[in-house]
Amino acid sequence: MKDPKKGDEVTWRSHSGTAHGEVKKKLTGDTKIKSHQVRASPDDPQYLVESDNGGKAAHKASALKKA
């Protein structure tokens, strides 16, 4: 997916199959999600997604598909 936007419904591959959720925001700086360190920059952004079950994760645009 190219340049996901806040509110986009997306799917991605997870350890348990395919997950579905919503893009919450574009990450352009290092941050932590739970205890996981996310490395992001303006040149290499990641996207905060919230799954349907409420879990949060960061993914690169290439890992996301429009739902």
C-alpha positions in Angstrom: 0.0 0.0 0.0 1.3 3.4 -0.8 1.0 6.2 1.8 -1.8 5.0 4.1 -3.9 7.7 5.7 -5.5 8.0 9.1 -8.8 6.1 9.1 -7.9 3.7 6.3 -9.2 0.2 6.8 -6.3 -2.2 6.2 -5.2 -5.8 6.5 -1.8 -7.2 7.3 -0.2 -10.6 7.9 0.2 -11.6 11.5 1.5 -14.7 13.2 -2.1 -16.0 13.5 -3.0 -15.3 9.8 -4.5 -12.1 8.4 -5.4 -9.2 10.8 -7.7 -6.3 10.1 -7.8 -2.9 11.5 -7.5 0.9 11.1 -4.6 3.2 10.5 -4.4 5.6 13.5 -1.4 7.7 12.6 1.9 8.0 10.6 5.0 7.5 12.8 8.0 9.6 11.7 10.1 9.3 14.9 11.2 6.5 17.3 8.5 5.5 19.7 7.5 2.6 21.9 4.4 0.4 21.6 4.1 -1.6 24.8 7.7 -2.7 25.4 8.6 -2.8 21.6 10.9 -0.1 20.3 9.7 1.2 16.9 12.3 2.8 14.6 10.7 5.3 12.2 11.9 8.5 10.5 10.5 10.9 7.9 12.4 9.0 5.2 11.3 5.6 6.5 7.9 6.0 8.3 5.8 3.4 9.9 2.1 3.4 10.6 0.3 2.8 13.9 -2.6 0.4 13.3 -5.2 -0.7 15.7 -6.7 -4.2 15.1 -10.3 -5.0 15.5 -9.6 -6.6 18.9 -7.9 -3.4 20.1 -4.3 -4.4 19.8 -1.8 -1.8 18.5 1.2 -2.3 16.2 3.4 -0.4 13.8 3.9 -1.5 10.2 5.6 -0.2 7.1 3.3 0.8 4.3 4.6 -2.2 2.2 3.1 -4.6 4.8 -0.4 -3.1 4.7 -3.2 -3.7 2.2 -6.3 -1.7 1.7 -9.3 -3.6 3.1 
